[in-house]
């Protein structure tokens, strides 16, 4: 038994000696290589960021690729956290007048060497203490093992005490010189403050930091290299890719009755047939609003109105859906118009259109324009259409982008659509659920929950259709409450549902605006943002990038906020005389969805158990 015990001790001692040697070499090398490791981590983080930005521009599909990208994001966040931690210690250096966390400094060779020796010694002590604890913890009941464990631990402890006393930044005060040094040297008793402990001040360990940086780089590099190779096989995301899953709109409306738009519809019809636009040259009227608000439905009902049909001999409907392409638009106009006397096969499309529309009053609908590849093409189209000799011709344009509306308008301000009036929205919602504008008598017990759901949908017609379909499948109270509590409509992926419709707008945003929008989900629903709050959040998250010498981060943040307003993700309101920015509830749901990999949002009244 004694031989066996001796053998155990010899094994432990030999392992400890080997570990001390390995730890010393690793700690010393880590201290010497600290500066290069910082730069290597920064470079790898920059390369990962470039890869993720590239991925954001690609048409990526498949759970495996998403998992790889999430691994990269997680490692990148770890790297960023480590660099933030390093900055904390550098700030400590400035406050103390030390150079512990500096990459390189001007102390001189001897001081530089002394600092490396000190950090190496601290690292060895820390790792050796950890090693001995783990080696002897498995079978501490054996007396010789317990003695050896206590001895080695004691040696490590004495060594730690020596290091602590030798480090002026953490030395105990004079009144404690004869007392036992605490295992937490920065936490001292204070008789004048009821023995309340001081806040511990973390110590900086260069070899440990160096090793952590090396580990992160080693984990990131192979994943990044593989993702880069895979990304080369994916097509670049374009507006075409963003919108191609969206069905092409036609002049025929799927909604036989329109709710809540009677006034605006009558106003437009009167203006274009007998009012302010009827005796003018070509007029362009943009209709703007967020996805799912009912722009296309409104224009379909106007297009098919009998008064409009009688007034315009030529009616043309074109679903643009992505880039405005002048050549395609002219070809479609040509298909809608009848051949006229005097034309010949040698005429170009624009000449044919001028000839056919020369003596005709027409209405042209350009539905769902996202962007112009060449703004000059728009001016060319207006020049061709403007040659008609008949007064009162109209071009109706629908778009989500305020920027597009400003580009296409001539003198007429855009018609901006918002949510329906609550009572009209309620009728529309119930039609989708029950095919009736009121609750059936046998379903009155669903009304309270149904009213709570309609409040969440904020009068969006597409949301009424989306959630109405969900509720229609199972008209029982338990199902309705489950839909309300879980916001089930956020999980639907069909292209005709509300979240995919809103995600189209999100996908269209540049990467830097996507980041700014998604992190806004950290604020609660209906929160009136002050610009300073949002911009400070973005600055704190380090997602704003300076792109000019004379600009501040606040300038960049305010510009991003204004762009998000233009794209319809925020709206400006006055709250108690102050300008605030408010996000639609459905857009807040979208922000929570796209930020779900990076943020966790808890509503305290609803918190039970949370799976992370």
N, C-alpha and C positions, 0 to 999 in steps of 0.2 A: 504494500500500500504506500509505503514511504517512497519507494522508487517511482511509483506511478505519480505521486504528488510532485516529486522532484521533476519528473519529466514534464508535467504540466507547467511548472514554474519556469523551467528552462525554455519551453516553447513560447510561453508568454513573454519572457524577457527577450528572447531572440526576435520575436515579432515586434516588440516595442522598440528595440534598437534599430531594426530595419525601418520601422515606421519613422523614427526620429530622423534617420538619414534621408529618407524620401521626403519627409515634411520639410527638412531644412533646405534641400535642393529646390523643391517646388516653391517654397516661400521666398527664398532668395531670388530665384529666377523671376517669380511674379513681381517682386519689388523692383527689380532692375528693368523689367519689360512693361512697367505700368503705363508709361506714356504711349508707346506703340500700341498697346492693347486698347487704350482709350480711342486712338485714331482708327484702329481696325474695327472697333464696334461702331463708331460713327459712320465709317464708310459702308459697313454691312447694312446698317439701318437705312442709310440713304439708298442703297441698291434695292433693299426690300420695298421701300416706299415707292421707288420707281416701278418695280414689278407690280405692286398693287394698283398703282395709277394706270399702268398698262392693262391690267386685268379689268379695271372698271370700264375700259373702252372696248372690251372684247365681248362677243356674244357667247358667254360661257353657259354651259349646261352640265348637269350631272352632279349627284351628291358627292362623289369622290373628289372632284375638283373643288367643290365648295369646302370640303373638309380640309384639303391641302391649304387653301387660301386662309381658312380660319386658323390653322396651325401657324401660318406665317404671321397673321395679325397678332395672335397671342404672344409669339416670340418677340415681335416688334414692340408690343406693349411692355414686355418684360425688359427689353433693352432700353426703352425710353424711361421706364421707372428707375433703372439702374443709373442712367445718366442724370436723372433728376436728383437721385440720392447723392451722387457725386457733387452736383452743384450745391446741395445743402452743406456738405462738408467744406466746400470751397468758401462758402459764405462764412462758415465757422472760422476758417483760416483767417479771413479778413478781419473778423471781430477779435481774434486772439493774436494776430500778427504772426501766424505760423504758416508753414508750407506743407502740411501733412498731405493734402489732397491735390497738390499741384502736379501737373504732368512733368514740368521741368521748371527750375527757378534759379535765381542767381545767388544762392547761399554760398557756393563754393564747393570744391570737391570733397573736402573733409566733412563738412556739414551734410552734404548730400549722402556720403557713405554712412555717416552716423545715423541719419534718418532711416536708410535702408536696413541697417543692422537692427535698429530698434523695432521696426515693423516686422522684420523676419523673426525676431525673438518673441514678439507678441503672438504672431501667427503660430509658431511652433508650440508655445505654451497652450494656446487655445485648442489646437488640434490634438495634442498629446493628452490633455485632460479628457477630451471627448473620447479618444481612442481607448484609454485605460478603463474608463467607465463602461464602455461597451464590451470590452474584452472580458471583464470580470463579473459582469452583471448576470451572466447566464447561469452560473452555478456558484453562488456566493456562500453556500452552506459549508463547503469544505474549508476547514480552518486555515490551511496553508494558502489556499486561493484568497481567502478573506484577508489574511495578513499581507499577502503580496499586493492585493488591490488597495488596501489602506496605505501601504507604503508608497506605492507609485503615485497614488492620488495625493498623498501628502507632499511628495517631492514636487509634483506639478503645482500644488497649492503654494508651497514656499516660493517656487519660481515665479508664480503669478504675483505673489506679494512683493517680491523683489522688483519685478517689472513695474508694478503700480507705483511703488515708492520712487522708482527712478524716473518716472514720467512727470515732469513738473506740471503738466496740464491737468493731471488727475491726482496730485498728491494731497493727502489729508491735511487739514489745517493744524496749527501748532498745538491747539488744545487737545488734539486727538493723537498726538505723536506716540504716546505710550500705550494706546489702545490697540486692540486687534483690528486689523484692516478688514473692512466689510467686503464680502464677495462682490458687492456692487459699489465700487469705490466712489461713484458720483452721488450716491444716496446717503446723506448724513442725517443724524438726528439734529433737532433744533428745539432746545428747551424753551426758547422764547415763543415758539409757535406750536405748543402742545405736541412736540415731537412729530409734527407732520413732516413726512419725507419731502426732500426737494425733487424736482422733476429730473429724472435721469438724463444725462447728456451722452448720447451714443459716442463711442470711440471709433475712429477711422482705422481700418486695417487694410493696408495697400495690397498685400499678397492675396487676401480673401477677395477683394474687389477685382484684382487682376484675374484671378481664377474664374470668378463669376462671368466676367466679360468674355474670357476665352471660351467658356462653356456655351454661352449664348451664341457667339459667332459660329462655333462648331455645329450647333443645332440648326442655325439659320441657313448656312451656306448650301448644304445638300438639298434642302427643300426648295430654296429659292432657285437653284440651278435647274431642278426638275420642272418647277412651275414655269420658268422661262422657256424651257424647251416645249412644254405642252402648249403654252400660249401662242407659240408660233403657228400652231395648226388651227387656231381659232380665227374666224373672220372678225374684222373690226366692227364694233357696234356703230350703227348709223341711225339716222332718223327713220330710215326705211325699216331697219330691224326693230326699232322701238314700236313702230306703228303697224307693222305688217300683220300682227295677230288680230288687229282691230278690223271688224267687218267693214266693207265698203258701204257707205251710206247711199241711199237711193231717194228719189223724190217721194216715195210712198212711205207714209208713217205707220209704224206698228201700233201707235196709240190712237184709237178712233176718237177719243175725246181728250182735249187738253185742259189741264187744271191749273188755275192760278195765273194764267198768262193772257187772259182775255183782254185786259186793258192795253198791255203793250202790243199785242197782236193787232188790235183795232187801230191803235195809234199808227203803227207802221203801214198797215194797209191803206189807211186814209191818206197818209203823207205821200205814198208812192203812186196812188191812183188818181187822187183829186186834190191833194194838198201841196205842201211846199216843194216837193221834188217833181211834181207832174209836168211842170212847164220849163224845166231846166235841162241843160245839156246832161251828159252822162254823170250820174251820181254814184258814189261808192259809200255804202253804209256797213261798217263793221259791227258785228255782234260778238261781244267778248264775255267770257265767264269760265270758271273752273270746270274740270271734267265732271260730267254727270249732272250738270245744272239744267240741261234742257235746251241748249242752243239749237242743236239740229232739229229737235222735235218742233220747236217754235217756227223755224224757217220752213220745215216741211208743210206745216199747216198754212203758212202764208203762201207758199208756192202753189198749193192746191186749192186755195180759196177761189170761189167762183168769180168774185169781183176782180181778182188779180188775173185770172185766166182770160176774162173778157178784155182787160185793159192791155195785156201784153200778148201780141200775136206770136211772139217767139219766146219760149221759156227753155232755159238751159240749166241743167244740174250737173256739176262736176265735183266729185269727192277727191280732194287733193291729198289729204292724209299725211303727207310728209313734205319733201322738198317741192317747192313750186317750180315746175318745169314748163317753160313757155311752149316748147314744141309739142308736148303731150296735151297741154291745155288747148292749143290751137286745133289739134287733130280732133279732140272731143267736141269742140265748138262746131267744127265742120260737119261732124256726124249728126249734130242736133238740128242743123239748118238745112233747108231745102235748096236744091239747085235753082238758080235764077237765070233768066234769059240773058244771053250775052257772055256767059262764062265759057272758058275752054280748058282743056286738059293741061295746058302749059302754065296756067296760073299757079303761083305759090300759095300755100295755105292762108297766109295773111291777106293776100290779094283776093282770094275767094271769099273770105269772111267779110272783108270790106264791101265787096260787091253784093253779097247776099243780105247784109244788114243795112245797106245804104238807105233804104226807105222803110225800115221796120223798127218798131219800138220793141225792145227786148228786156227781159230780166235774166241775169246770169247769177247763179248761186255757186260760190266757191267754198265748199264746206271743209272745215278742219285743216286750215293751213298752219303748219308748224314753223317753217322758216323759208327764207329766200336764199338760194345759192347765189343769185345775182339780182340785186335790187333793180338793176337796169331793165331786167326782163319784165318786171311789173309795169314800169313806165312804158315799155314798148307795147304791152297788151292794152293799156289805156289809150295809147295813141291810135291803135288799130280800131278799137271799139268806139272811140270818140268821133270817128268820121261819119257815123250815122246821121242822117239829116233829120230824123225824127227826134222831138224833144221827149224827155221823161224816161229815157232808158235807165236801168238800175243794175248795179252790181252789189249783191249781198255777200259778205264775207263772214265766216265764223272762225274763231280762233280762241285758244286759251291764253295767248301771249299778248300782253298789252303792247309790247314792242312791235308786234306784227300789225296790230290795229292802228298804231300811230303811223306806220309806214304806208299802209294802204289807203288811209283816209285822205280825202282831198280837202273838203271844207266841213264835212259833216262829222260831228263828234260821235264816237262809238256808243252803241247801246250796250250797257253793261247789265248782265243778268245776275241776280242773286237768288237766294233760296225762295221758295214759295211762301205765301202767307200761311200761317199755321193751320187755319181751318181748311184751306184748300189742300194743303199737304196731307192733312188727316184723311180727307176724302179719298185722295189718290192712293194713300197707303192702304186703306181698307178695301179699295177696289182690287188691288193686287192680292190681298189676303182672301177676301170673301166674295169678290165680284159685286160688291154693293158698297154704297157710301156710308152705311151705318153698320154697327155691330148687329148681327142676327140676335134675336131674343134669347136663343139657347146658348149664345156665346158671350153674354154680358159679363160673366165672371172673368173674362180675359181683358176687359177694358182697362183696368188699373195698370196692369203690366204692359199692355199695348201702348198706353199713353206715355209710360216711362221710356219705352223703346223709341217712340216717335220723337221725344225730346232729344235723345242721343243722336238722331239722324239729321238734325238741324235743317230740315226742310229741303233736302237734296232729292230731286226726283229719281235719280238713279239709285240712291240709297233706299228709297221707298220700294222700288222694284226688287232690288237685291234682297232686302230683309223680308219683304212681303213674301217672296218665294220661299224663304227659309221657314217662315211661320206657317205658311199654307200647307206644307208637307205634314205637319202634325199639330193640329189646332187644339192642344191641351195645355193646361197651365204650367205643368212641369217643364215641357219643352220651351215654352215662351220664356219662363224664368231663366232657364239654362242659356238661351240665346242672349238674354239681357245681361246676365252676369258675366258671361265669357266673351261677349262681343264676337259671336260666332262669325259675323260677316267679314271680320278681318282675315279669317283663315281661308276664305274662298278664293280659288285661283282661276276660275273661268273668266275669259277675256271680257265678257259682258257684265261682270259684277263690279261693285264700286271700288274695291281696293285695287284690282288690276287697272281700272280706268284712271285712278289717281296715281298709281305707280308709273304710268306712262309719262306723266308730267315730271315725276321725280327722276326717272331714267334720262329724261331730256336735259336735266340740269348738268352744268359742269361739275367736276369732281369736288372742287373747293366749296361750291354752294350745297352740294349734297351733304357734306360734312356739317356745315353750319346748320342746315335744316334738321338733320337727324338728331344732333345733340340738343336741340331745342325741346326734345321730348322729356328732358329732365325736369322741365317745369310742368305744373299741373294743367289740366284742361281749363280753358276759358281764362287763362292767366293773362292780364294786361301787361305785356312786356314794356319796360322802358328801354330805350335804345342802349343806355349805358349798361343795363343788366345783361342783355344779350351779348353785347360786344365784350364785356368783361369776362363772361363765360367762355367765349371763343378764344380770347387771349389766354385765359387760364388753362385751357385745353391745348394750347399751342397749335391751333389749326389755321391760324392766319399767317400768310406769307407776304412779306414786304416785296413789292415789285418796282419800287421807285425810290430814289435817294431822298426825295423831299417829302415822303409820305410816312405817317406813323401807323402803328397797328390799329389805332382808333379810326384813322381814315379808311383803312382797308375794311375794317369791320362794318363801318357805316355804309360803305359802298356795297358790300355783300348784302346787308340788310335791305337796301333799296332795290337791289336786283331780285331778292326774294319777294318783295312786294310786287315788282313788275311781273314776275312769273306767277303771282297769285297765291303764294304760300303764306303770306301774311297780309292783313289789311290794316290800314291806319285808322285809328279812332281817337276821339278826344275823351279822356277820363279825368274828371275834376280839373278841367282846363289844361291838362298835360297831353301831349301827343304820345299815344301808346300804339303797340302793335299786337294784334290778336290773331290767333290761329284757329281756323275752323276745327270743330271737334273731330271730324272725319280725317282731316289732315294731321291732327295730333295722333290719331290712331295709326295713321301711316308712318309718322315719325317714330312711334314706339316700335312698330314692326321692323323698320329698316335699321333701327338702332339696337335691336334685341341682342345682337352678338356682343355689344360693347357696354350696354347700360341695363340696369335693373331698376324698374320703377315700381314702387309699392304704394298702394293706397291704404293708409293705416286702418280705416274702418273695416276694410275688406280682408285684411291679412289673416290668414289662418296658417297654413303651411305653404312654403314656397319651395319649388324645385328649381335649383340653379344648375 
